[in-house]
Amino acid sequence: MCDQDHFEDDLKKYSRRDLGTMAAAGVGAAMLLPRAADAAEVSGSDVTIKTPDGDCDAYFVAPKTGAHAAVLIWPDIFGLRPAFRQMAQRLAESGYSVLVVNPFYRTMKAPTAEKGANTPIPEVRPLAQSLNATTQTTDAKAFIAWLDAQPQVDKSKKIGTTGYCMGGPIVMRTAAAVPNRVGAAATFHGGGLATDSPDSPHRLIPQMKAQFLIAVAENDDQRDPEAKNVLEKSFAAANLPAEIEVYPAGHGWCPPDTRVHNQEQAEKAWKRMLVLFDKALA
């Protein structure tokens, strides 16, 4: 995953552009995200969510009219930034009420990566290491409860959740923490989804009720080819539908501001996510 030492080496293979000339936090992200022809008019704002550990800064965006299924987005190690606001807005334009959070609120408010996705990993690794299974679970419950209190959220519909990189394991813990609310979950180049650890996220699958999309990065699969098989068997044993696929792209390929962004494969993953949500959050 992106907080491991091989990240810089992988950039040599998968990097598609130099972000050194881009402003910190992802200038140009909006231009890289296509807008659907039937996109809903949306309204977004910064919000503050009270949790057991303090106040979390986040961004909430939803269609201007009506109540809709909610989606909780967990960002990657570079945190809440313009690229993820754009991704949240794009999802809202497809008819969802979307919350993207700053997972590092206990330490600092967003932006938490000085140069956005171009920030050296050693500078943001301590932020990721400040979180654990307990904090992720308590946060998940707090954020789902906040969403359910919003008039833009249709509580008769299940909630979706997505996670990128370090957000992948948090997605799985979210699905296990609030199983009666989370009906769809998607991870994109998520790291550490199935490990030998006693608290590995995949061990929580029997507690879940959500349908899953697991989009695996090619280089992550090369380093741990057995993980996808463990996940497939675990979902099958729990009788939960799960689409698990290795994408021909590098770890971090989905957010539009990363140096390894692969637009073709990111669009494929985005479309598969929309198919999942259309099916599981109806």
C-alpha positions, 0 to 999 in steps of 0.5 A: 500500500502507499505507506510502504517503502516501495512507493517511490520505486513503483512511481518509476513504472506507473507514473504518467505525469509530473505533478511538480508543476501543479499546485499542492492538493491537485490543481486540474482535478476538475478537468480530469473528471468527466461530467455526466450529461444528466448530472444533477445540480448539487450543493456542497459545504464544509461541515464539522462532525462530533465524534467520541474523540473530537471534531472532524472536518469534512465535506458534504455534497448532495443534489439540491433537491430531494433525499438520496442514498448516502455514501461515505468516502475514506480518502487515501494517505494524502487526506481530504483535498480538492481531488476528493472534493471533486470526486465527491461532487461527481458522485453527488451529481449521479444522485447520491448524498456524499460525505468525504472526511478528514481521517486525521482530524485528531492530529490536524485539520485538512489539508494534511499533506502539504503538497497534496498527492505529491507529498513525500510518503515519509511526511504523511506516514505518521498520520496513517500510523496514528489510526487503528482498528478502534479509531476507524470503527468509532469514526465509522459509527459517528459518520454514519449516524451524522449522515442519517441525521441529514435531510438530504439522506434517504434513510429508507435506502442503504448507505454506500462507502468507498475507500482508497489506499489506507481507506480500503481497510476502513471501508471493511471495518465500516461495513462490519461496524454498521452492517444494517446500514451499509449495503454497498462497499468499494475499495480501490487499491486498498492495502492490507485487506487480508493479512495474517494479523488477528485484526485483519479486515477480512476476518470481519466479513462474517459480520457484514451485509454489504455487497462489495467491489474490490479493485486491486492494483497490479503491483499490490497483487504482484507483491501479495497475490494470495490476498485476493484469493483469501478475500474471494473465499471469505466473501463466498463463505459469508454468502456476500456478493463481491466483485474482485478484480486486478486492474492493470494500473499502479497503486493509487491510480484512481484519484485524479491528482496522483502521479500514477493516475490512470484515467482509463482504468479509473473510469472503469473502476468508477463505472463499476462502482456506480453499477454496484451502487445502483444495484445495492442502494436502490 
